[in-house]
Amino acid sequence: EWSSKFLPEPEFFWTTQPALLELAWWFTQFRLAQPTAEFKKLEGNHDKRMPNLIVQNMRQAYKLRAVDELALPPALSVSRLLALHTLQIDYVENYPDNGYWLNNNVFVTHGDLVRGNPGDTAKAITNKTAFTTIFGHIHRRESVTRRLKTHAGDLIFTAFCPGCACRIDGTVPGSKSDQQWQNGIAIIEYTEDSENIIP
């Protein structure tokens, strides 16, 4: 609904509120499963559409806060509309340059790189980094591992995308039924010096 790139069909009118409710339900389930876990929500290109449209069309509302909620995120922001503060979820802004390190070798990011053929995005990431990157953005499962010989020994790193949690039947705007999207989720087991990716 917040896209200026696609002409929304009437079936997608007034879907922001139900989408927020559904995502908040999922986040609540994750928090209930792990009450003390560190929890981050990375701003992605879809999240960025809201502040972009506000700046374009209603700059007076940009970063506007209720007078009794000045310490909270702006009223018309993804983090505030999802009430992430109530679930102790950190919202990591600054897409596409946002992300965080799980350990010395694993960087998690939404990502903004897209290549057309399956496997090509992960390959492009391993060609420009020397650490493991867990990324999203492309809506398909990809994994490429690279080994570099160095003076100190082998350096092994991976670029991995778990897939997406959206519909993959062509219903989502910007997609088509024969697109190479796949649903997926992953668990990353890690210590300070190692990682194991479980799709």
Buried (B, 14 or more C-beta within 10 A) or exposed (E): BBBEEEEEEEEBEEEEEEEBEEBBEEBEEEBEEEEEEEBEBBBBBBBBBBBBBBEEEEEEEEEEBEEEEEEBBBEBBBBBBBBBBEBEBBBBBEBBEBBEEBBEBBBBBBBBBEBEEEBBBBBBBBEEEEBBBBBBBBBBBBBBEBEEEEEEEEEEBBBBBBBBEEEBEEEBBEBEEEBBBBBBEBEBEBEEEEBEBEE
